Amino acid sequence: MQIISAEQIRSVLDWDGVLNALHNGHLGLRPIGDSYFIGDARFGLFSRGVILPGKGAGFKMASIYPANSTASPPLPTEQAAFLVLDERTKGIVAMLDGPEITRWKTAADSALAARKLSRENSEVLLVLGAGPVARSLTDAYLHIRPSIREVLLWNRTPSKLDAMRAELVAKNIQVRIVEDLDAAVARADIITAATSAATPTIRGKFVRPGTHVDLVGGYRPDMQEADCEVLRGARIFVDDRENAAHSGDIQIPLQAQVIQADQIEGDLFDLCQMPAFHRSAEDRTVYKNAGGAHLDLIVSQLVVERLNALAK
């Protein structure tokens, strides 16, 4: 069994390769999977298993402990591993660094959808969050939308954004840390949120027509990054219907009867089958990125394939 580090993963991945792999992976059979979460907001164990018929299987195990962010020095809030099983033998062939795979697959999940759902002439990107996934989302959106001319960064603790801002400035990208979130929402063409918010931070009355809103952080029923008004009247897509149904971003507006289940137009499989997505300049689109082990598996298989090719 190969044990593959975060450094090895980074050495062989690029956005085009990951996006193409995820797109192709969504052109075949739908995965068979299940997940469970034990714990609460203070500490939880999270796992997902998946079988991709004809392509293999995988299993993710994660420990989530937010208090680690306040340690001195700070420690990872999520520690995880992803196991890849061979399609022929059903044996474990590789164990990969979980957070690094999560960083790539989560951002690529959102970016793959946004290539169709966001406007091609989007110029202002607003990113909520300061963690590795928020940084990865920023990179992925800049890759798929070269029209972006300004990046706005927001976090409850602005100082946590200094390193992220410096990285973007070093790439000659116009970037600004904002404190007035409502004003930033009103300016953004694309909003992507990777926070652990239980109380909504994105308010619908400030979201302009034509904006694409990408909700990534919430994974529990009590977590909601955008208020119900963001979804009212929006064109809504999810990456995985079953996983998204457990998230507060979808469940709370459904329970409040602000949206109906049939307002969710499709998932990432549906989007990848579409030769084109037609949207008006006024359409507000919302994408709930709830994740799924099939995404981890597809990206992990790409890593294993590329490392094996280098070893030959």
NUVEX-423846 format. One record per residue: x, y, z of N, C-alpha, C in turn; residue in one letter. Coordinates in steps of 0.05 Angstrom, whole numbers, padded with zeros to 5 digits, always signed. Layout:
BEGIN
XYZXYZXYZa/...
//
This chain:
BEGIN
+00017-00024+00000+00000+00000+00000+00018+00025+00000m/+00012+00043-00018+00026+00069-00019+00015+00088+00002q/+00033+00102+00016+00025+00123+00034+00034+00149+00020i/+00015+00166+00014+00020+00189-00004+00016+00215+00012i/+00037+00231+00014+00037+00256+00030+00024+00279+00015s/+00019+00301+00030+00008+00325+00018+00027+00336-00002a/+00054+00335+00003+00073+00345-00016+00073+00330-00042e/+00070+00303-00040+00068+00287-00065+00043+00294-00081q/+00021+00298-00066-00004+00305-00080-00001+00331-00095i/+00010+00351-00082+00014+00378-00094+00032+00376-00118r/+00051+00358-00117+00071+00356-00139+00060+00346-00165s/+00037+00333-00164+00027+00321-00189+00000+00332-00198v/-00012+00350-00182-00038+00360-00189-00037+00388-00200l/-00056+00394-00218-00061+00421-00229-00091+00423-00234d/-00100+00448-00236-00129+00452-00238-00142+00440-00262w/-00128+00442-00285-00140+00431-00310-00143+00400-00307d/-00122+00388-00296-00124+00359-00293-00146+00350-00274g/-00148+00364-00251-00169+00357-00231-00197+00362-00242v/-00200+00385-00255-00227+00392-00266-00235+00372-00288l/-00216+00364-00305-00222+00345-00326-00229+00318-00314n/-00214+00310-00294-00219+00284-00281-00247+00283-00268a/-00254+00305-00254-00281+00306-00241-00303+00307-00262l/-00299+00322-00284-00319+00323-00305-00323+00296-00317h/-00302+00282-00324-00304+00256-00336-00316+00236-00317n/-00310+00239-00291-00321+00221-00271-00351+00224-00267g/-00362+00247-00275-00390+00252-00273-00405+00246-00299h/-00392+00233-00318-00405+00225-00343-00414+00196-00342l/-00405+00181-00321-00412+00153-00320-00434+00147-00299g/-00432+00123-00288-00452+00114-00268-00450+00130-00243l/-00472+00135-00230-00472+00149-00204-00461+00131-00182r/-00447+00142-00163-00434+00126-00142-00454+00114-00122p/-00445+00094-00109-00460+00082-00086-00444+00089-00061i/-00457+00104-00043-00442+00113-00020-00459+00118+00004g/-00445+00122+00026-00459+00129+00051-00439+00144+00069d/-00450+00158+00089-00433+00173+00107-00445+00173+00135s/-00428+00180+00154-00439+00184+00181-00422+00205+00196y/-00435+00218+00215-00422+00238+00232-00429+00232+00261f/-00409+00231+00278-00413+00226+00306-00400+00250+00321i/-00415+00263+00338-00404+00285+00354-00421+00310+00352g/-00409+00333+00356-00423+00358+00355-00404+00380+00345d/-00411+00405+00350-00395+00427+00340-00368+00428+00352a/-00364+00416+00376-00339+00417+00390-00319+00396+00380r/-00329+00372+00373-00312+00351+00363-00329+00330+00349f/-00320+00322+00326-00335+00302+00311-00318+00283+00295g/-00328+00260+00291-00315+00240+00273-00334+00237+00249l/-00321+00240+00226-00337+00240+00201-00325+00220+00182f/-00342+00204+00169-00332+00185+00149-00351+00183+00125s/-00339+00177+00102-00354+00172+00078-00342+00149+00063r/-00358+00131+00054-00349+00109+00037-00363+00110+00010g/-00350+00101-00011-00361+00103-00037-00352+00080-00055v/-00370+00071-00072-00363+00052-00094-00370+00065-00120i/-00350+00068-00138-00356+00077-00165-00357+00052-00183l/-00380+00044-00191-00383+00019-00206-00364+00018-00230p/-00347-00003-00230-00328-00007-00252-00303+00009-00249g/-00300+00026-00228-00277+00043-00227-00262+00041-00200k/-00273+00028-00180-00259+00026-00155-00276+00036-00132g/-00264+00038-00109-00278+00046-00084-00259+00061-00066a/-00271+00075-00046-00254+00091-00028-00268+00096-00002g/-00253+00105+00018-00264+00110+00044-00249+00133+00057f/-00264+00152+00068-00251+00175+00082-00258+00174+00111k/-00238+00180+00128-00242+00182+00157-00230+00208+00166m/-00246+00224+00180-00236+00250+00189-00242+00256+00218a/-00224+00269+00232-00228+00279+00258-00230+00310+00256s/-00252+00321+00266-00256+00350+00264-00257+00362+00292i/-00237+00380+00298-00235+00391+00325-00228+00421+00322y/-00248+00439+00320-00244+00467+00315-00226+00481+00335p/-00225+00471+00360-00209+00484+00381-00179+00484+00374a/-00171+00466+00356-00142+00466+00348-00133+00492+00336n/-00152+00507+00325-00145+00533+00312-00135+00553+00332s/-00142+00549+00358-00133+00568+00379-00108+00558+00394t/-00098+00535+00386-00074+00525+00399-00050+00543+00392a/-00028+00541+00407-00004+00557+00402+00020+00538+00399s/+00030+00534+00375+00020+00545+00350-00006+00531+00341p/-00022+00543+00322-00047+00531+00313-00042+00503+00301p/-00061+00485+00306-00060+00458+00295-00083+00455+00275l/-00081+00435+00257-00103+00431+00238-00129+00425+00252p/-00150+00437+00243-00177+00432+00254-00188+00406+00243t/-00179+00397+00220-00187+00372+00208-00163+00355+00202e/-00163+00330+00212-00142+00311+00205-00156+00287+00193q/-00146+00278+00170-00161+00258+00156-00143+00242+00137a/-00153+00219+00129-00139+00202+00110-00160+00191+00090a/-00151+00187+00066-00169+00175+00046-00156+00149+00035f/-00172+00127+00035-00162+00102+00026-00173+00096-00002l/-00156+00087-00020-00165+00079-00047-00164+00049-00049v/-00186+00037-00059-00187+00008-00063-00186+00002-00092l/-00172-00019-00099-00169-00028-00127-00195-00040-00137d/-00202-00034-00161-00227-00045-00173-00226-00075-00176e/-00203-00086-00184-00201-00114-00190-00199-00131-00165r/-00180-00124-00146-00175-00141-00123-00191-00132-00098t/-00202-00108-00099-00216-00096-00076-00198-00091-00052k/-00172-00092-00057-00153-00087-00035-00146-00058-00033g/-00136-00049-00010-00127-00022-00006-00100-00018-00020i/-00099+00001-00039-00075+00005-00054-00061+00031-00046v/-00075+00050-00033-00062+00075-00026-00077+00088-00003a/-00062+00103+00014-00074+00120+00034-00062+00148+00030m/-00080+00167+00026-00071+00194+00019-00078+00214+00041l/-00062+00235+00042-00067+00257+00061-00095+00269+00056d/-00113+00266+00075-00140+00274+00071-00145+00304+00067g/-00134+00321+00084-00138+00350+00080-00129+00360+00053p/-00107+00350+00043-00097+00359+00017-00115+00351-00006e/-00125+00326-00005-00145+00317-00025-00170+00334-00022i/-00179+00339+00003-00203+00355+00007-00199+00383-00005t/-00176+00395-00002-00171+00421-00012-00175+00422-00042r/-00164+00403-00056-00166+00402-00086-00194+00395-00095w/-00205+00374-00083-00231+00365-00094-00254+00384-00087k/-00252+00397-00063-00274+00415-00056-00274+00440-00074t/-00251+00451-00079-00250+00475-00096-00257+00468-00125a/-00247+00444-00134-00253+00436-00162-00283+00430-00165a/-00296+00419-00145-00324+00414-00144-00339+00440-00150d/-00333+00461-00135-00346+00487-00138-00339+00499-00165s/-00314+00498-00173-00305+00511-00198-00317+00497-00222a/-00320+00470-00221-00332+00456-00244-00360+00465-00248l/-00375+00468-00226-00403+00478-00229-00403+00507-00238a/-00385+00523-00227-00385+00552-00233-00378+00558-00261a/-00363+00540-00275-00357+00544-00303-00383+00547-00319r/-00404+00535-00310-00430+00538-00323-00449+00557-00309k/-00448+00558-00283-00468+00573-00268-00461+00603-00265l/-00436+00610-00264-00428+00638-00261-00425+00651-00288s/-00427+00678-00288-00425+00693-00313-00396+00693-00322r/-00391+00690-00348-00364+00689-00359-00349+00715-00355e/-00364+00737-00353-00351+00763-00350-00350+00772-00321n/-00352+00753-00302-00350+00760-00274-00324+00774-00268s/-00325+00796-00253-00301+00812-00247-00293+00813-00218e/-00313+00811-00200-00307+00814-00171-00314+00788-00157v/-00293+00776-00144-00297+00751-00128-00295+00758-00099l/-00315+00749-00084-00315+00752-00055-00311+00725-00042l/-00291+00722-00025-00285+00697-00011-00289+00700+00019v/-00306+00683+00030-00310+00683+00059-00295+00659+00071l/-00278+00665+00091-00263+00643+00103-00233+00648+00100g/-00217+00636+00118-00189+00640+00118-00173+00614+00118a/-00186+00592+00116-00172+00566+00118-00162+00557+00091g/-00150+00533+00090-00138+00522+00065-00158+00519+00043p/-00183+00512+00050-00203+00509+00029-00210+00536+00016v/-00212+00557+00033-00218+00583+00022-00195+00592+00003a/-00171+00586+00010-00148+00593-00008-00150+00577-00034r/-00157+00552-00032-00159+00536-00055-00182+00545-00073s/-00204+00552-00061-00227+00562-00077-00219+00587-00092l/-00204+00605-00079-00194+00629-00093-00178+00622-00117t/-00159+00604-00114-00142+00596-00137-00159+00584-00159d/-00178+00567-00152-00194+00553-00172-00211+00573-00187a/-00223+00592-00173-00240+00612-00187-00224+00630-00205y/-00200+00638-00196-00182+00654-00214-00174+00638-00238l/-00172+00612-00236-00165+00595-00259-00188+00594-00279h/-00212+00590-00270-00234+00586-00289-00246+00612-00299i/-00242+00634-00284-00253+00660-00292-00230+00681-00293r/-00214+00680-00315-00192+00700-00318-00202+00728-00320p/-00229+00732-00323-00240+00759-00323-00240+00772-00296s/-00236+00757-00275-00236+00768-00248-00213+00788-00245i/-00220+00813-00237-00200+00834-00234-00195+00842-00205r/-00213+00833-00187-00210+00840-00159-00220+00818-00141e/-00205+00812-00120-00213+00792-00100-00217+00806-00073v/-00241+00802-00062-00247+00812-00035-00247+00789-00015l/-00233+00793+00007-00230+00773+00027-00244+00782+00053l/-00259+00763+00065-00273+00769+00090-00270+00745+00109w/-00265+00752+00135-00265+00732+00156-00272+00745+00182n/-00284+00730+00201-00291+00742+00226-00267+00754+00240r/-00243+00741+00236-00218+00751+00247-00201+00760+00224t/-00202+00786+00216-00188+00795+00192-00158+00789+00191p/-00145+00788+00214-00116+00784+00215-00109+00756+00204s/-00127+00737+00205-00122+00711+00194-00120+00711+00163k/-00127+00733+00151-00126+00735+00122-00100+00747+00111l/-00082+00756+00129-00058+00770+00120-00041+00753+00102d/-00037+00727+00109-00020+00710+00093-00033+00705+00066a/-00059+00701+00066-00073+00696+00041-00072+00720+00022m/-00075+00744+00034-00073+00768+00019-00045+00771+00007r/-00024+00766+00023+00003+00768+00013+00009+00749-00010a/-00002+00725-00009+00002+00706-00030-00011+00716-00056e/-00034+00728-00054-00048+00738-00078-00033+00763-00089l/-00024+00781-00072-00009+00804-00081+00016+00796-00095v/+00029+00775-00085+00054+00765-00098+00048+00755-00127a/+00023+00748-00132+00015+00739-00159+00004+00762-00176k/+00008+00786-00166-00002+00810-00180-00032+00811-00183n/-00046+00802-00163-00075+00802-00163-00085+00824-00144i/-00104+00840-00154-00115+00861-00137-00133+00849-00116q/-00126+00854-00091-00140+00840-00069-00144+00860-00046v/-00166+00857-00032-00172+00874-00009-00186+00859+00013r/-00178+00863+00037-00192+00851+00061-00214+00870+00068i/-00238+00860+00070-00262+00877+00075-00273+00871+00103v/-00284+00891+00115-00298+00888+00141-00328+00891+00138e/-00337+00907+00120-00366+00911+00115-00375+00889+00095d/-00384+00867+00106-00391+00844+00089-00415+00850+00071l/-00435+00864+00081-00459+00870+00065-00451+00886+00040d/-00433+00906+00044-00424+00922+00021-00408+00905+00001a/-00392+00886+00011-00377+00869-00006-00395+00850-00022a/-00416+00839-00008-00435+00822-00022-00449+00837-00045v/-00455+00863-00040-00469+00879-00060-00452+00885-00084a/-00425+00882-00081-00407+00888-00104-00400+00862-00119r/-00402+00839-00107-00391+00815-00118-00407+00803-00141a/-00393+00792-00160-00405+00777-00182-00406+00747-00175d/-00386+00738-00159-00384+00711-00149-00378+00712-00119i/-00393+00697-00104-00389+00696-00075-00384+00666-00068i/-00362+00661-00055-00357+00633-00047-00350+00634-00017t/-00364+00616-00002-00362+00616+00027-00352+00589+00037a/-00331+00589+00053-00320+00565+00065-00316+00571+00094a/-00338+00574+00109-00336+00580+00137-00351+00559+00153t/-00349+00561+00179-00364+00543+00197-00388+00556+00209s/-00399+00576+00195-00421+00592+00206-00446+00576+00212a/-00457+00581+00235-00483+00570+00242-00505+00591+00238a/-00497+00616+00241-00514+00639+00236-00507+00651+00209t/-00526+00654+00190-00519+00664+00163-00504+00690+00163p/-00484+00691+00146-00469+00716+00142-00475+00730+00116t/-00484+00715+00096-00491+00726+00070-00521+00732+00070i/-00528+00758+00067-00556+00766+00068-00567+00771+00040r/-00589+00758+00035-00600+00758+00008-00608+00786-00002g/-00615+00804+00015-00624+00830+00005-00601+00846-00007k/-00576+00837-00002-00553+00851-00014-00541+00837-00038f/-00551+00813-00045-00541+00798-00068-00554+00808-00093v/-00537+00818-00112-00548+00829-00136-00558+00808-00155r/-00577+00815-00173-00585+00797-00195-00560+00790-00211p/-00558+00765-00220-00536+00757-00236-00512+00745-00221g/-00514+00747-00194-00492+00737-00177-00493+00707-00175t/-00470+00695-00174-00467+00666-00168-00458+00663-00139h/-00473+00647-00123-00467+00643-00095-00460+00614-00091v/-00436+00609-00080-00425+00582-00077-00422+00577-00047d/-00437+00558-00036-00438+00553-00007-00423+00526-00001l/-00401+00528+00013-00383+00505+00016-00381+00495+00045v/-00381+00513+00064-00372+00506+00091-00391+00489+00107g/-00417+00494+00105-00436+00480+00122-00440+00451+00115g/-00436+00434+00135-00440+00405+00130-00460+00392+00149y/-00469+00408+00170-00488+00398+00189-00515+00412+00184r/-00537+00400+00195-00563+00413+00191-00566+00440+00205p/-00549+00446+00225-00550+00471+00239-00531+00492+00228d/-00518+00486+00206-00498+00505+00195-00511+00518+00170m/-00510+00544+00169-00522+00559+00147-00505+00584+00141q/-00493+00585+00118-00476+00608+00110-00491+00630+00097e/-00514+00624+00084-00530+00644+00071-00558+00643+00082a/-00571+00667+00085-00598+00666+00096-00618+00656+00075d/-00642+00652+00083-00662+00640+00065-00667+00657+00041c/-00664+00684+00044-00671+00702+00022-00651+00699-00001e/-00627+00689+00004-00608+00684-00018-00619+00663-00037v/-00633+00644-00026-00644+00622-00043-00671+00628-00055l/-00686+00647-00043-00712+00653-00053-00711+00663-00082r/-00724+00649-00100-00724+00657-00128-00699+00651-00143g/-00679+00638-00130-00654+00632-00144-00656+00606-00160a/-00638+00603-00178-00634+00577-00192-00614+00561-00176r/-00623+00539-00165-00608+00524-00145-00598+00498-00157i/-00572+00493-00152-00560+00467-00159-00544+00457-00135f/-00539+00431-00134-00523+00419-00113-00504+00400-00126v/-00483+00392-00111-00465+00372-00122-00475+00344-00119d/-00488+00339-00096-00499+00313-00090-00525+00317-00074d/-00547+00307-00085-00573+00313-00073-00575+00302-00045r/-00566+00278-00041-00569+00266-00014-00553+00280+00007e/-00527+00286+00001-00511+00300+00020-00520+00329+00025n/-00529+00342+00003-00538+00370+00006-00563+00372+00022a/-00580+00351+00021-00605+00351+00036-00600+00352+00066a/-00577+00344+00076-00570+00344+00104-00558+00370+00113h/-00553+00388+00095-00540+00413+00102-00561+00434+00109s/-00554+00452+00128-00572+00473+00136-00578+00492+00113g/-00559+00496+00095-00563+00515+00073-00586+00507+00055d/-00592+00481+00054-00615+00472+00038-00638+00465+00057i/-00632+00451+00079-00653+00441+00096-00669+00463+00109q/-00656+00484+00119-00670+00506+00133-00689+00521+00115i/-00681+00529+00091-00700+00542+00073-00723+00524+00064p/-00718+00498+00062-00740+00479+00056-00760+00478+00079l/-00750+00476+00103-00767+00474+00126-00783+00500+00130q/-00771+00523+00123-00784+00549+00125-00803+00554+00101a/-00803+00535+00082-00820+00537+00058-00813+00561+00041q/-00789+00570+00043-00779+00592+00026-00773+00581-00002v/-00764+00556-00003-00760+00542-00028-00774+00515-00027i/-00779+00503-00050-00790+00477-00052-00769+00458-00064q/-00772+00432-00058-00751+00413-00067-00748+00414-00097a/-00770+00418-00112-00767+00418-00142-00754+00443-00152d/-00747+00463-00135-00732+00486-00143-00703+00479-00148q/-00694+00457-00136-00666+00447-00141-00666+00435-00169i/-00654+00449-00188-00655+00441-00216-00639+00417-00223e/-00618+00412-00208-00601+00389-00215-00577+00387-00197g/-00561+00366-00202-00536+00363-00187-00512+00364-00206d/-00488+00358-00196-00464+00361-00212-00464+00341-00235l/-00477+00317-00231-00479+00298-00253-00496+00310-00275f/-00518+00323-00268-00535+00336-00288-00520+00358-00303d/-00506+00375-00288-00491+00397-00300-00471+00387-00320l/-00457+00365-00313-00436+00355-00331-00447+00343-00356c/-00472+00334-00355-00485+00323-00379-00494+00344-00398q/-00498+00369-00388-00509+00390-00404-00488+00400-00424m/-00495+00401-00450-00476+00412-00469-00471+00442-00464p/-00492+00455-00454-00490+00484-00447-00511+00490-00426a/-00505+00511-00411-00524+00520-00390-00532+00548-00398f/-00558+00552-00401-00568+00578-00409-00579+00594-00385h/-00568+00617-00381-00576+00634-00359-00578+00663-00369r/-00597+00678-00358-00599+00706-00365-00579+00722-00347s/-00574+00746-00355-00556+00763-00340-00567+00769-00312a/-00593+00766-00308-00606+00772-00283-00609+00748-00265e/-00604+00724-00275-00607+00699-00259-00588+00699-00236d/-00599+00695-00212-00582+00690-00188-00580+00660-00185r/-00555+00650-00185-00551+00621-00182-00538+00615-00155t/-00547+00592-00144-00536+00583-00118-00527+00554-00122v/-00503+00548-00112-00493+00521-00114-00485+00512-00085y/-00497+00490-00077-00489+00479-00051-00469+00457-00055k/-00445+00462-00046-00423+00443-00047-00423+00427-00021n/-00435+00404-00021-00437+00387+00003-00416+00365+00003a/-00401+00362-00018-00380+00342-00020-00391+00314-00024g/-00373+00295-00025-00379+00267-00030-00354+00252-00033g/-00354+00227-00023-00329+00211-00025-00322+00204-00053a/-00341+00205-00072-00334+00199-00100-00315+00221-00111h/-00318+00246-00101-00300+00267-00109-00272+00262-00099l/-00270+00254-00074-00243+00247-00062-00231+00224-00078d/-00248+00204-00084-00238+00181-00098-00227+00187-00126l/-00242+00203-00141-00233+00211-00168-00207+00225-00167i/-00204+00245-00149-00179+00260-00147-00156+00242-00137v/-00162+00225-00118-00142+00207-00107-00132+00188-00129s/-00150+00178-00145-00142+00160-00166-00124+00174-00186q/-00130+00200-00191-00113+00215-00209-00085+00218-00198l/-00083+00223-00172-00057+00225-00159-00042+00199-00161v/-00055+00176-00155-00041+00150-00156-00032+00145-00185v/-00049+00151-00204-00042+00146-00232-00018+00162-00240e/-00017+00187-00233+00005+00204-00241+00031+00197-00227r/+00029+00190-00201+00053+00182-00187+00064+00156-00198l/+00046+00137-00204+00056+00112-00216+00068+00116-00243n/+00058+00135-00259+00069+00141-00285+00097+00153-00282a/+00102+00169-00262+00128+00181-00257+00148+00160-00248l/+00138+00140-00234+00156+00119-00223+00165+00100-00244a/+00152+00099-00267+00160+00080-00288+00186+00088-00302k/
//
